Amino acid sequence: MQNESLSVRHLISIRDLSIADIELIFRTADQFKEVINRPIKKVPSLRDITVANLFFESSTRTKLSFELAEKRLSADVVNFSASGSSVSKGETLIDTVNNILAMKVDMVVMRHPSPGAPVFLSRHCSAVIVNAGDGAHEHPTQALLDAYSMRETHGSLQGLKVAIIGDILHSRVAMSNLFCLRKMGAEVLLCGPKTLIQRPLLQQPDILISHNTEEALRWCDVAMVLRIQLERQNTRFFPSQREYARVFGINRALLDKVGKPITIMHPGPINRGVEITSEVADGPGNIILDQVENGVAVRMAALYLLAGQIRIPDTA
Amino acid sequence: MDKRLLLDARTLQIMLDRLCHQLMEDHGDFSQTRLIGLQPRGSLFAKRLQQRLCHFTGKAIPLGLLDVTFYRDDFRRRDEPLVASVTDIPFDIEKKKVILIDDVLFTGRTLRAGFDALLDFGRPEQVQLLCLIERKFSRHFPIEPDYLGQSVHTLNTQKVVVSWAESEGQDSVWLLSR
């Protein structure tokens, strides 16, 4: 039996994690993946832990995935979403959270539209913070589950060629994936219209950039397709969705032209017919639903390892 | 560190064969029997036991591996959480006679967790416990083996280590004292 623990107390950014941390999360997720395929998909590890899911921004799969992960670890779960709460009455973030913490919550899973909100929170409250997406900054558990799914399909991340294609500018998934994949030895290429890639990234000599989807597909082993985040775009970054689909969208004909097996990934939600056609999203090589299944196992692993560091008083 | 040999390879082999014969006496044709080794060390013992049973009966009795890390009662009480090992139970345990196998029975806490973990896979007709070594007078739970290799008197500060040829190069059981 080996003892090991994470080098961090909170899970806020992939950049805080060491390679050993990520490998530990993956190895633990392997075991949780077996757990969630058992007749009784639940273990008692977190039965004395209370987790608050604070979602200041809409979410379907991340929120469900975290909630399932928490419940399958036997944690007590309280849910909060910004709409219909005191936030709309003008309460500050720290007041909202302190009120929730006064109810003896041990861990907070938070999604917030402002980048840096989880760091701010970790400095001002005692609970363990898990970032479930902060603005266009990071979404660490998504990157971990994406990397985990690639490792599962391809055996190793070392030397794997991953093209991230789509709206890089507004995507926290792209940022976390870029950090995580490069840390684990994969090569990453960012592909999208010039208007949808951050200028600082375009200027970095060690980051591969392409504005041609066919070229990106010819290069990669894995294509991670991202959604065009229309809700975050208040100016026009491209003429129309139809034109985006024609120039940057991935369809069967394009994949046939490239003519090699490519693993297709998408963090969801998919805009079918825009960044990817249904034929490709549901076709051979897609691991989109595996990503969703792995999401629960990876989140269970992260929560389990973080909770393991919260010592029960009097046992220290 | 003082190291004393408790069992050598020959004695261990005789003991293993004796345990096999006891099982053969009780379990008939083994059609309803399933072996489950507790990870990590009990599974090495369980694999060896399965091989010997196959030698005597000509049957490969199904063997599963069970990890109890997520069911332990010392989570958040240790400095660092334990890293889980693989669980692989490739059969249904519903209405079967399950023999849980571990190398050393000490406080009984691992086995307590093992019962919880096992029941998440179904409701066996019967659960029996087989251990190679039992450390006397050290139990924290009322758990006793149905099949036992040998009882030993130990101090709490001592450690019993079972080595197997497959992993450590030789079959033997040692008592380590500080």
Interface residues (C-beta under 8 A of the other chain):
Chain A: M1 Q2 N3 E4 S5 L24 R27 T28 D30 Q31 E34 V35 R38 P39 I40 K42 V43 P44 S45 D48 Y304 L305 A307 G308 Q309 I310 R311 I312 T315
Chain B: P40 D67 T69 F70 Y71 F75 R76 R77 R78 D79 E80 P81 L82 V83 A84 S85 V86 T87 D88 D116 A117 L119 D120 F121 G122
